[in-house]
Amino acid sequence: KFRGYYSNTVIDIKFLFASCAIGYLLEDWSSIDKEKAIKYVNSCLNYDGGYGFYPGQESHGRYFDIIFRLTRYSGSATYLAVAAMKLLGAIDRLYDRERTIEWCVKRQQFGMQV
C-alpha cells in the first residue's frame, strides 16, 4: 500500500502517484510492484469513468486539500490515476479509457470542474 509514511493511516492515490513519479524520475522501480500499482489504480475507477482517491470513493476532478492545510486545489484523483498509469507505462491498461475521457470532457468549462 502507498502511504505518506510507515505509520500513516491515509492510503490513497496521491501517494501511489508520488511513488510512481519518483520511480520514473530516478529510473528505479525496484521498490514498486508495478502490477499491484496498476491493479490499485484500476480499483479506484468508478461507474461514471472518474477515479476516487481510494476504492469506493466518489470520482474527483479536484479537491480542496484540508489534510495539508493548503489554500488551493491541489490534486485530482482522476488526473493522478491517469498520470500514474502513464508513468508506469500502462496507460493502455486503464479499464475503461473511453468512459474516463468522456468523464473528463464533461467537466471542461473554464478549466477542470468538480
N, C-alpha and C positions, 0 to 999 in steps of 0.2 A: 504494500500500500504506500501511497505517496503522501507524506506528512511534512509539515513545516519543520519539525524536529522530532526526535525519537519518542518523546512522551506526549506529544500533541494529539489531542483527540479530533482535531479538524483534519479530515481526509477528503480532499476533493480535487477537481481537475486543474486548479491553479498550480498545485504542487507537481502534478504529473507534467504539465506544460513546462514548468521551470526545470524539472529534471531532464526533459527532452531537449530543451534549449541548451542546457549545459553539456549534455552528451553530444549534441550536434556541433556546438562551437569548439569543443575540445577534441572532437572526432574520437570519442571514447565512450562506447556504450556498455562497457564491462559491468557497470553497476545497475543496469536497467534490463529487465526482462522485456524485450520488445513485444513478444507475443502477449504477455499479460497486460502490458500497457495498451495495446491495440484492443484487446478484449474489454478493458475497463472503459476506454473511450466509447466504444460501441454500446456498452451497457448504460451509458448516460443519455443515449438517444431516446427521445420521446415520440409519441404518436404523431405529433404535429411537424416533425422534422427538425426541431431545435434540440439543443442539449441542455441538460441541467448540470449543476456543479458536481453532483453525485447521482448515482442511480435512484430514480424515483422522484427527483426534484423537478419542479417545473422548468420549462425552457427559459433561457435568459438571453437577451440580446445585449444587455449591460446590467450592471448592478451598482449600488452605492456601497462602497466598502466601509462598513462600520467597524469591522474587526480591527483594521489598522488605523482607524480614525482619520482617514483621508477625506478631504473635502472635494473629491472629484469622483467621476465614474472611472473605475479602474479595471474593468475587465468584462468579458463576455464569455459565458460558459460555451456558447456555440463557437465563437471565434477561437477560444483556447482549444476546444476539441478538434476543430478542423486544422488549426496550426500545429498541434501536437502530431496529428496524423501525417501532415506534410513533413515535419521534421523526422518522423520515424520512417519516412519513405513508404508510407502506407495509405496515401490519400485515396488510392483506388480501392481500399478496403473499408471505406465508410459504408455502413449497412444500407443507407437509403440516401445516396448523394443527391438525387434529383429532388427529393422532398426537402432536404436541407437547403438546397439552392432556392427552392420556392419559398421556404420559411424566411430566409434572409431577404429575398427580393420584396416580399410583402411588408417588410419592416423599414424599407427605404423611403424616406421623405426628405428631410433636411439633415441627413446623416442617419446613423443607426438608431432606431427607435426601440423602446422596450416592448 
